[in-house]
Amino acid sequence: MERVSTRLRPGITVLLLGYGALCIYLLRPVQATGDGAAYVLQAVEGAPWLRSLHVGYLAPLTLWVRATELVGFSAPMAANLFAALWTGVALVLAALLGAKLAPGPQGNAGGSSLLPLLAPASLLAATSTWEAALYVEVYGPLATLILATTLAATVGRDRLASALLAAAALIHPGAWSMAPGLLLCAGLGPERRSARIVGMALLPWALVLAALAPEWWSGTRGVLALPPADRTPWQSMQGAWRLLSQDLGLAGAPLLLGLAYTWRLPSLSPGRRWPVGLLVLALGAAVGLDRYDDNPGQLPTIWMACCLAPCAAGWFGDLRHPPRRTLVQPLMIAFFVLCIADATSKQDARARAIERQTEDLRETCEPNSQDSWAMRQRRQLACLETGSSDTGR
């Protein structure tokens, strides 16, 4: 693990510098959804327990917003910066997982230092990733912890994997439904080690639930107060495919090639486990996480799938006259750079539209009976800095 991370360090540094520059350009002090606006308002009011279903995210967000106020950040901008940091961590984790899967000269895992970077590059080619990076929501941090749990379990850090799984479940209880899939990707099946990881994660999660009860069950957005689901598991699986085929678009091709390449590997190889694990992960997200059509519940599945992008290069090594390795890898990097440019262009247009809409909301801060709940939250947050945020909830 140490040797892989050292080998990847220069590439990851360049990747994060580019990501940071794009975030500086794209970040706006506005929120795109009613949930995001509500979370920021709770952070400003110091009330993360009102939606204790997501306390694992709302409590750190509240501390972050309060701390960054001391250096002059507005609450919406501080919250969006928090989201960008979570996604930055996900890029590093994807690179480390990609290094575990990347084929070497003889098809072994751990190829050149460039190949693993295709995993985080494919993340950045999706507009859904930029939504998670630029606006407040729970699904980006949840997907980050799913990646982290998988990596920790893969390298044998079971206690760390348990702590990360518990943290993911505190962000969203739907994380439990994805645990079988991520454990399969990590190479664990229905065995004692898997049960130990899940069992050690259940204890701290149950203690937090006991401390929050009954708010967690019946309070604002508690489990028993949730609206009925408007998306079936089948529709969720269709949504996962749309994320791959429409959101990633051309950038999804290396993922599919990587998936096909790992399937033909020997059954004991680290890559062969991922096709089955990803399917179980997607099914788990469909059942326990992706219940509403306005939430990207399959985002953790797509981010995990992106770790297979480096495996697409394995096909070139199997050709009778393979192209030069020094040429193939830069070409693949260039391909993803163009895909990232397209994704950020779309996101820039969306960010400008949301910013204009927020300016319109600031012009009328009085309550409007025709506003939906989401619009009321966004209006209240938009008027927060003007001192006229009496829009109610």
Secondary structure, 3 states (H helix, E strand, C coil): CHHHHHHHHHHHHHHHHHHHHHHHHHCCCCCCCHHHHHHHHHHHHCCHHHHHHHHHHHHHHHHHHHHHHCCCCCHHHHHHHHHHHHHHHHHHHHHHHHHHHCECCCCCECCCCCHHHHHHHHHHCCHHHHHHHHCCCCHHHHHHHHHHHHHHHHCCCHHHHHHHHHHHHHHCCCHHHHHHHHHHHCCCCCCHHHHHHHHHHHHHHHHHHHHHCCHHHHCCCCHHHCCCCCCCHHHHHHHHHHHHHHHHHHHHHHHHHHHHHHHCCCCCCCCCHHHHHHHHHHHHHHHHCCCCCCCCCCHHHHHHHHCCHHHHHHHHHCCCCCCCHHHHHHHHHHHHHHHHHHHHHHHHHHHHHHHHHHHHHHHCCCCCCCCCHHHHHHHHHHCHHHCCCCCCC
